Amino acid sequence: MLRTLAALSLPITREALDAIGDPLRAGEIGTVVQVGGGLAEVRGLRGLMSEELVRFDGDLLGIASNLEPDIVGVALLGDSSRLAAGSVAYRTGGIADTAVGDALLGRVVDTLGRPLDRAGPVHATTRSAIEIDAAPIMDRAPVEIPLQTGIKVVDALVPIGRGQRELILGDRQTGKTAIAVDTILNQRDQGIVCVYCAIGQRGTAVARVIERLREAGALAYTTVMVAAGEDAPGLQYLAPYAATAVAEYFMRQGRDTLVVYDDLTRHARAYRELSLLMRRPPGREAYPGDIFYLHARLLERATRLRAEAGGGSMSALPIIETQAQDLSAYIPTNLISITDGQIYLSPTLFNRGMLPAVDVGRSVSRTGGKTQRPALRQLSGPLRLSYAQFEELESFSRFATRLDDDTRRTIERGRRVREALRQGEAQPLAPAEQVAVLHAATQGVFDALAVDAVRAATHRVARRMREMLGELAERIDAGAKPSDDDWNALLHDARAAVDEPDTDR
């Protein structure tokens, strides 16, 4: 039976192999014949199995990725600078695993659970295999409980549920990571364990994310797993599976978890690099033929379990990068077909200062309103329809010289609704505050204001909602359905907030 890495911490000597009950025999020791690009070709390991761990001199590890009759390809999981042709390779009989458990919360670790934050060793008593079968269909429950992001445009128009897989995609520098990190920040006091997995990112970018989490107090319930751009392709390839194993451990304990993969485009490129070096036949865009399966088996592990199976959930927010707004490229189309919806960030909106730059027309949540609180659900349907009509009319009005009064009023209100959907980073709103702002926008409370004054007015509406209607706010946050009197009270309070002096500037 294959053993995990935890059972193989002894130095690989003849005595160590005997101690773990694996007598040295022909086929368990091989010789490196070539090293390069994070890959080693080894001759002599005739009994090696796929995905088995291989240990080299100097405690360098690798996983068997390509099995041929005479030579095996081993993806290295570390610095290979000291490895050369003629080095000795040893079978371990183990599979790659990583540390899991509460000891990882607040820590920054690598793919194998080794600390990167200089805060001492990770005192984890449990390890889990990186590759685990997804939960069977009969153990899964419908996705119905909301995962609040704190972002108005997402929670109202592209809702996410616990156990859902929602893709975040867009061109470079459009705010994809910001949405994922803000979602993590909003889980404070929600009892949700978060895992942020950085794949192929620059060290400075990862450091900024870690600092944001630390400043907001979110690192206490978050594990950051890093496979940086300078790390071996093998570590980048395994990183999202290891992050999923960490989140899956908490899910099996009956807890709700959230895992962010930032990003799977770089993950696919690392796997393509390994595959080309192993001389596998390239397919579309030079990716290997199993690239779809690579991500399908990863995201299939995200789910919500039935109470009889533990009742936990794992939500996944994979991030991918598009080029020139091309959603029909190979990796985007693959991931769109695997996930339960997508949040598309438009560079056009970003350049116009509309942040977050969510393109409502191209974004969708396939769970629909089932994962929304009743108050947001009542607002979201009419809001999405009116917003789509506004965008159509605004586009048409650029070519028209004269517009009737109804069209002008629709366009002017739409501009104020769009302004009300704007939101800065690290400024999450509770469901009740979102309801107050969006109800005011759709009912024309902001119509008399200049467009650039709407954002300050939304801050006053949200603040007054919490101060003056505290009992109603608590009921909305708890999932109660507002009555007609409640909606009237919200409208009256919003008008009073708009009439207040602007002290937010």
Steps between C-alpha positions, in 0.01 A plus 500: 500500500629848419598699808491878546795734535455521879615138531809567288679773693805281569809547280489260209770247584498122488432495877214751465334300227528187714351691797182584309460141393602538136806279444743628240466306179568541130293775346483724810813700425553685174744736336431849370591523133383857429379804695347821371195723517380357830498146361734206558525193280586192705607155386456189709181552703314220326228454764416870535130590497333813363499796743732313738752706693867469406778620727839619380822573684471810717135421592370641171160353413322439171187326372494244223321666211604305192553124500685336212656152478858616562484862619254677728435874509493647851361850566724655765352662810782736588832651399678268260825699477692234694357213296702376204529203270624203700314596819317220679119483515303287744150362499308590815173316453322818610270758343517877533317640801480826693441617855136574592314617807461802727877539528504638145262790573688827494801342329667536161615162370620336182335218308625230739402691816847634578501848661596806295416771756795462743255435783650167597402148401142406421386281790244304301416156632307398189602470139278431202570366154499776240295298252170379648188374327215751490197440722247263337175643366291340775699686768431841346231749593346782291682834508253727680688689774645835387870578507499876550783684327406842639512634143168649387515415133599138574260424784207663320558395138746207500431323833734230629394211725695287742627203303490684166783538247493855364761597243658847511651599165615805313801662342815583693469770767121521511451418869453122501711440811336796676155336475631170637690664786203722590289183518749354747492821706119483515510155665618648828270382783318274251671178611637429152856373465681646197794376292674735256716315248747713301629321189781644292460851647778750562620511859408868536141435389460216751654715775242773434214252532643360825537850642141587410378186675713572804389864530133399482539221755409241237825303522377344826249285309696470174778276373718643223663239277764629260663346194680805365595564139863415572408163657526173313214426259425186700423706812276732295320202351426345842418826683121522431452134590687553827291810578185298431621229738537761777147635440359151458628397844291773663202413280514140621489637856162660421634855447444740212809587298600726212798438272637752249725386212703797375531412224430188294636654180850483645422154634412381149819654362712320760337170406548577129868566567541165674306317229705647216824416680373142535432500124127444531305582184387864505142590414315830472723795600772237573315378811492122558180313433419444868500869599119496536517200732774677697261775610182290501632261763616798707175699499280193534618478862316825585154419632258518789458177695176358636456506878548122511841545329615774736312804372807707408557684176787613281446797267751562223593828334738413215659797325620502139643768276367576153684680223335782302160405651505165318260272687520236228864407567575143603542534878212750552253282310615193692452663839170669407359156415625349827387769744154610620523850358746779439573857606647680201704815559507739206811709428271760339311550826826495694652775286185710552541472877199274552632283783453215548500467123239220488335468159147404606402390150779241476487387862267228623435279801342168409361451852282809451309657785497181707819615671381854573338639809129573431543880508778495241306249291203735480727777373728304269251402227368848418847648555666273245226562242499877540880514499516301176241732342699803613824373345318432173345847496826669597679329215222599258491861622856561382371489143179694561468878492157524662357282777149499646449585866437142614823381341695785658357420844586131459858581401548752782369257761714222356810714537420556867433130555837423342662756729326341800656166406849645524699386800858540620735221602474365855164674552259205537135567573264285704188369319273756669721790391506369144121471499461857626729645232362299208137559599567873515669495159225304325225715655654823371621644832826609335337640185522863617872472582789561266664175391824577684305557825331159498788307652516719811121470532523120494742514794252708697212266414699192611612667824153629586348158429715347773450787746127574461356164390716264704225247572398482132865474396549202731194326357616553140851376586345193660302420184155639580274613216412873533133597510347790308534715812869408519556606138323830569714555807814435295389750238415767757833450677693519172334831407589639843862386452521671160374825653772495765801733454785330314768443763671207324715709267 
